[in-house]
Amino acid sequence: MSVVSQPDRPRGRGRKLSPSPVAALAMRAGVPLLRPEQVGSPDVEAALRAAAPDLGVVVAFGQFLPKRIRELPRLGYTINGHASLLPRWRGAAPIARAVLAGDVETGISVMRVEREMDAGPVAATVATPIGPEETAGELEERLARIAADALAAAVEEIAAGRSVWTPQPAQGVTLAPKLERDEACLDFAEPAAALARRVRAFAPKPGAFTTFRGEPLRLLRALAAPGPVDRAPGAVARGHDPLLRIATGDGWLVPLALQRAGGRALETDDFLRGCALEDGIVLGGDAATARLRP
């Protein structure tokens, strides 16, 4: 058995060069570990052939697997735990895209890795509802646990010769491209429900954002509240319940956690103690050109 992970990368506040969590676990367990810049390089292929694997298992690896690598195991294929109910949300960001689209359900698909991204036949799916206030980060943690169990069960089925691989239907294919930072910008002309989904889809990182006095302002949690709006989109309303509302194209966006550039994430009441968001001030006037700081 061998583990293949990404090379060490700068991580954390100090940007210290560190192994991925998978690589760190493999080192603690004493499992042979490869950390290639290119998984298809000849030395990596030679090392994998020497390990003589029966099956390849990959999750969120982030590199293209050439045919000679994905078909190298004795069984002739590699499987993947993909975080969606395929063929919906093929691609790099299935979790955030599902939240952003307002999906009420997602799940894990155990599929065979082929040249076309996430298009291989599927052996098993596990569905799970998306909570009405669940963020992409929270959903990712849940799906990681579901994927671990689903992949373990799939490996048992493969070993027993009971696995059945079903081609994905041509209908219902949707793509989940990598999130772009500009997509995190909140346009308050949109309905509050869509804005709340955007906040959830980009939480905890990079965080959906607007601007306040020319500086980025992240919204890390927010709810949509119905009701008539008596001011322009982006205008702040201060009150006792809730403490803070933002006018939108349809209803109100109610921030629950905010973060100024360079500051800590704070609950709304704590945030307002140190930041004067006056009643009537309009957020996001220059949000289209603002950029979040790393």
C-alpha positions as MATLAB code, in Angstrom:
seq = 'MSVVSQPDRPRGRGRKLSPSPVAALAMRAGVPLLRPEQVGSPDVEAALRAAAPDLGVVVAFGQFLPKRIRELPRLGYTINGHASLLPRWRGAAPIARAVLAGDVETGISVMRVEREMDAGPVAATVATPIGPEETAGELEERLARIAADALAAAVEEIAAGRSVWTPQPAQGVTLAPKLERDEACLDFAEPAAALARRVRAFAPKPGAFTTFRGEPLRLLRALAAPGPVDRAPGAVARGHDPLLRIATGDGWLVPLALQRAGGRALETDDFLRGCALEDGIVLGGDAATARLRP';
ca = [
       0.000    0.000    0.000;
       1.131    3.544   -0.729;
      -0.316    7.007   -0.208;
       0.018    9.732   -2.841;
      -0.547   13.305   -1.684;
       0.191   16.807   -2.852;
       3.656   18.237   -2.097;
       4.157   20.264    1.065;
       2.579   23.719    0.757;
       2.656   26.934    2.812;
      -0.111   26.667    5.405;
      -1.499   28.570    8.376;
      -0.900   32.131    9.507;
       2.874   31.838    9.276;
       2.660   30.243    5.800;
       5.086   27.576    6.970;
       5.793   24.753    4.501;
       3.751   21.821    5.827;
       2.433   18.454    4.626;
      -1.215   17.946    3.742;
      -3.361   16.316    6.462;
      -3.338   13.076    4.452;
       0.455   13.129    4.145;
       0.843   13.873    7.856;
      -1.405   10.916    8.737;
       0.532    8.592    6.407;
       3.824    9.636    8.013;
       2.472    8.998   11.517;
       1.202    5.579   10.433;
       4.453    4.660    8.684;
       2.755    4.138    5.315;
       4.954    4.689    2.209;
       4.247    8.207    0.954;
       4.703    9.956   -2.396;
       4.303   13.744   -2.715;
       4.829   14.465   -6.413;
       4.407   17.735   -8.255;
       3.215   15.598  -11.203;
       1.564   12.286  -10.439;
       2.178   11.098  -14.012;
       5.970   11.408  -13.838;
       8.017    8.242  -14.594;
       9.458    7.962  -11.082;
       5.975    8.092   -9.527;
       4.705    5.468  -11.960;
       7.677    3.226  -11.144;
       7.092    3.601   -7.405;
       3.398    2.763   -7.776;
       4.146   -0.288   -9.888;
       6.601   -1.467   -7.261;
       3.837   -1.161   -4.630;
       1.638   -3.450   -6.784;
      -1.750   -2.036   -5.685;
      -4.952   -3.965   -6.273;
      -7.081   -0.811   -6.471;
      -6.612    2.940   -6.568;
      -8.741    5.227   -4.370;
      -8.659    8.992   -4.808;
     -10.552   11.868   -3.155;
     -10.088   15.588   -3.959;
      -6.539   14.991   -5.196;
      -6.395   18.015   -7.477;
      -4.206   16.576  -10.241;
      -5.191   14.927  -13.520;
      -4.551   11.174  -13.454;
      -3.129    9.896  -16.760;
      -4.577    6.640  -18.063;
      -1.412    4.701  -17.242;
      -1.770    5.789  -13.583;
      -5.508    5.342  -13.112;
      -5.432    1.900  -14.786;
      -2.194    0.793  -13.099;
      -3.801   -1.198  -10.214;
      -4.313   -4.944  -10.668;
      -8.060   -4.483  -11.130;
      -7.391   -1.954  -13.869;
      -9.099    1.082  -12.416;
      -9.186    3.749   -9.712;
     -12.260    4.874   -7.797;
     -13.195    8.286   -6.461;
     -15.569    9.605   -3.801;
     -17.155   12.655   -5.436;
     -19.168   15.111   -3.338;
     -22.388   15.201   -5.343;
     -25.095   12.962   -6.715;
     -23.713   12.518  -10.209;
     -24.263   13.556  -12.945;
     -25.202   16.756  -11.095;
     -22.249   18.980  -10.211;
     -19.296   17.469  -11.998;
     -16.183   19.492  -11.303;
     -14.030   21.178   -8.690;
     -16.634   22.856   -6.441;
     -19.687   20.593   -6.151;
     -20.453   21.456   -2.515;
     -20.476   25.225   -2.858;
     -22.324   25.041   -6.178;
     -25.075   22.925   -4.626;
     -25.523   25.428   -1.789;
     -25.398   28.389   -4.175;
     -28.056   26.844   -6.411;
     -30.405   26.213   -3.497;
     -30.298   22.419   -3.772;
     -32.086   20.712   -0.891;
     -30.139   17.466   -1.281;
     -26.667   16.345   -2.240;
     -24.493   13.347   -1.415;
     -21.535   11.174   -2.322;
     -21.023    9.188   -5.521;
     -18.471    6.374   -5.677;
     -17.326    6.377   -9.304;
     -14.571    5.098  -11.536;
     -12.062    7.706  -12.632;
     -11.972    8.281  -16.386;
     -10.482   10.912  -18.672;
     -13.606   13.096  -18.695;
     -13.930   14.815  -15.331;
     -16.318   13.022  -12.958;
     -18.021   11.233  -15.837;
     -17.164    7.623  -14.982;
     -19.685    4.908  -14.089;
     -21.055    4.904  -10.551;
     -21.186    1.979   -8.119;
     -22.868    3.621   -5.146;
     -24.482    6.859   -4.023;
     -25.370    8.127   -0.564;
     -27.801   11.044   -0.406;
     -28.090   13.574    2.392;
     -30.248   16.697    2.848;
     -28.650   20.136    2.883;
     -29.702   22.017    6.008;
     -31.541   25.301    5.383;
     -28.792   27.231    7.212;
     -25.861   24.869    6.535;
     -22.723   26.475    5.142;
     -20.502   24.906    2.508;
     -17.839   24.382    5.168;
     -20.226   22.552    7.468;
     -21.568   20.455    4.614;
     -18.038   19.591    3.502;
     -17.256   18.177    6.948;
     -20.384   16.016    6.893;
     -19.752   14.783    3.371;
     -16.162   13.866    4.237;
     -17.438   11.454    6.877;
     -20.079   10.059    4.525;
     -17.457    9.625    1.785;
     -15.118    7.703    4.085;
     -17.853    5.209    4.953;
     -19.091    4.978    1.348;
     -15.609    4.296   -0.024;
     -14.868    1.682    2.645;
     -18.132   -0.095    1.797;
     -17.382    0.124   -1.932;
     -13.935   -1.407   -1.471;
     -15.523   -4.324    0.411;
     -18.021   -4.826   -2.415;
     -15.255   -4.715   -5.028;
     -13.160   -7.214   -3.082;
     -16.146   -9.549   -2.867;
     -16.859   -9.218   -6.590;
     -20.303   -7.760   -5.999;
     -19.851   -4.211   -7.297;
     -21.993   -3.101  -10.239;
     -20.951   -0.065  -12.281;
     -23.743    1.957  -13.852;
     -22.991    4.525  -16.581;
     -24.109    8.032  -15.754;
     -27.182    9.247  -17.662;
     -26.660   11.869  -20.339;
     -29.531   13.908  -18.906;
     -29.072   16.041  -15.816;
     -25.387   16.843  -16.238;
     -24.388   20.094  -14.540;
     -20.901   21.478  -14.046;
     -19.319   22.801  -10.850;
     -16.342   24.939  -11.899;
     -13.902   26.296   -9.366;
     -15.233   29.272   -7.435;
     -13.917   32.655   -8.499;
     -13.351   35.362   -5.921;
     -15.577   37.841   -7.762;
     -18.499   35.450   -7.283;
     -18.291   36.119   -3.550;
     -19.258   39.770   -4.102;
     -22.789   40.480   -2.845;
     -25.112   42.371   -5.190;
     -27.900   43.655   -2.967;
     -30.203   44.103   -5.953;
     -30.641   40.315   -5.803;
     -33.324   38.770   -3.577;
     -32.406   38.192    0.064;
     -32.834   34.418   -0.310;
     -30.227   34.269   -3.093;
     -27.836   36.448   -1.087;
     -28.190   34.234    1.978;
     -27.314   31.219   -0.160;
     -24.262   33.046   -1.487;
     -23.121   33.773    2.059;
     -23.523   30.090    2.962;
     -21.781   28.915   -0.222;
     -18.669   30.989    0.469;
     -18.418   30.333    4.209;
     -16.047   30.019    5.892;
     -13.557   30.908    3.139;
     -13.149   33.187    1.309;
     -16.379   34.628    2.718;
     -19.034   36.495    0.773;
     -18.318   40.198    0.902;
     -19.497   43.709    0.313;
     -17.700   46.971    1.105;
     -17.940   49.426    3.964;
     -16.154   52.767    3.588;
     -14.070   51.376    0.737;
     -12.878   48.302    2.644;
     -14.047   44.707    2.216;
     -16.612   43.515    4.749;
     -17.199   39.779    4.953;
     -20.554   38.265    5.822;
     -19.935   34.781    7.195;
     -23.472   33.916    8.291;
     -26.752   35.517    7.315;
     -30.460   34.816    7.033;
     -33.096   36.026    4.601;
     -36.075   37.800    6.135;
     -39.255   38.532    4.144;
     -41.125   41.781    4.330;
     -41.492   45.144    2.642;
     -38.280   47.089    2.060;
     -38.413   50.846    2.604;
     -34.954   51.768    1.297;
     -32.532   51.180   -1.572;
     -30.714   47.849   -1.966;
     -27.632   47.782    0.242;
     -28.998   50.309    2.753;
     -28.589   49.399    6.405;
     -31.470   49.355    8.873;
     -30.641   49.359   12.582;
     -33.154   48.107   15.089;
     -33.694   46.031   18.200;
     -34.832   42.803   16.536;
     -32.892   42.050   14.502;
     -29.956   44.287   15.371;
     -28.969   44.764   11.747;
     -30.719   44.343    8.408;
     -29.623   45.106    4.855;
     -32.167   46.003    2.189;
     -32.169   43.815   -0.926;
     -34.090   43.568   -4.165;
     -36.649   41.383   -2.371;
     -36.709   41.247    1.416;
     -33.966   41.801    3.983;
     -30.601   40.149    4.532;
     -29.892   39.703    8.254;
     -26.156   39.303    8.993;
     -25.323   37.019   11.925;
     -21.512   37.070   11.717;
     -19.261   39.681   10.078;
     -15.560   40.361    9.634;
     -13.730   43.536    8.660;
     -10.455   43.381    6.724;
      -7.689   42.380    9.121;
     -10.152   41.754   11.962;
     -11.722   38.755   13.637;
     -15.030   37.190   12.731;
     -17.637   38.466   15.199;
     -21.278   37.885   15.990;
     -23.400   40.846   14.931;
     -23.871   42.322   18.400;
     -20.131   42.178   19.128;
     -19.331   43.570   15.694;
     -21.624   46.560   16.123;
     -19.983   47.498   19.424;
     -16.758   48.248   17.584;
     -18.054   49.345   14.181;
     -20.503   52.161   13.599;
     -22.782   50.896   10.844;
     -25.205   53.797   10.946;
     -28.844   53.463   10.019;
     -29.288   54.338    6.344;
     -25.665   53.891    5.259;
     -25.403   52.044    1.933;
     -23.033   49.099    1.635;
     -21.410   47.845   -1.504;
     -21.245   50.936   -3.671;
     -17.778   49.940   -4.855;
     -18.066   46.217   -4.162;
     -17.578   45.326   -7.811;
     -13.999   46.569   -7.696;
     -13.129   45.524   -4.148;
     -10.798   42.602   -3.518;
     -10.534   40.498   -0.411;
      -7.173   40.443    1.287;
      -5.557   37.006    1.701;
];
